[in-house]
Amino acid sequence: MHKRTLQAACLCLLALPPALAEAANPKALAQAPDFTAPRLDADGSFTLSGHRGTPMVLDFWATWCAPCWRALAASARLQSAYEAKGLQVLGVNIDEDVPKAREFAARRAPTLAMVSDASGHIADSYDVHAMPVTVVLDCEGRIAARFEGFPDGVERQIERAVAAVTAQPCETRAD
């Protein structure tokens, strides 16, 4: 993954109309790739499969991506609004400068769980080629929706996807 390529894609996605923010996604309802990554907001690591039974939002972001800042704020609002329904939002930062990402996350989104993907392996497994990318997972860990960019109106589309996955009963919830 190349930072310049992602930066250019980040800027281009600003111009997408809301209807194009959620592209046709052939991976919809495919099992989300599992990963384990170091936490930015706490000690230890986070393993996605350890949270099966929990609806999730993965928010791929970088400190240098201005639309990502808006997406992080929206993710924090989603976490607050849907936490009682079991939603967990996880920020996935792709910066190579982990201390900078940790400080940025603590300042911009202190209520969100965050992991570092400095190697880019997680982003690659989710086909992240532009920033930001928001992936909504259902209780079974399947990809229910995917959004690239953060144009006007996409926050409502993401919230509709979250409302749909949190309306489904989950058999088992992770702690």
Secondary structure as GFF3:
##gff-version 3
##sequence-region A 1 175
A	DSSP	alpha_helix	3	12	.	.	.	ID=ss1
A	DSSP	three_ten_helix	13	15	.	.	.	ID=ss2
A	DSSP	alpha_helix	18	21	.	.	.	ID=ss3
A	DSSP	beta_strand	36	38	.	.	.	ID=ss4
A	DSSP	beta_strand	45	47	.	.	.	ID=ss5
A	DSSP	three_ten_helix	48	51	.	.	.	ID=ss6
A	DSSP	beta_strand	56	61	.	.	.	ID=ss7
A	DSSP	alpha_helix	66	82	.	.	.	ID=ss8
A	DSSP	three_ten_helix	83	85	.	.	.	ID=ss9
A	DSSP	beta_strand	88	93	.	.	.	ID=ss10
A	DSSP	alpha_helix	98	108	.	.	.	ID=ss11
A	DSSP	beta_strand	113	116	.	.	.	ID=ss12
A	DSSP	alpha_helix	121	125	.	.	.	ID=ss13
A	DSSP	beta_strand	133	137	.	.	.	ID=ss14
A	DSSP	beta_strand	143	148	.	.	.	ID=ss15
A	DSSP	alpha_helix	154	167	.	.	.	ID=ss16
###
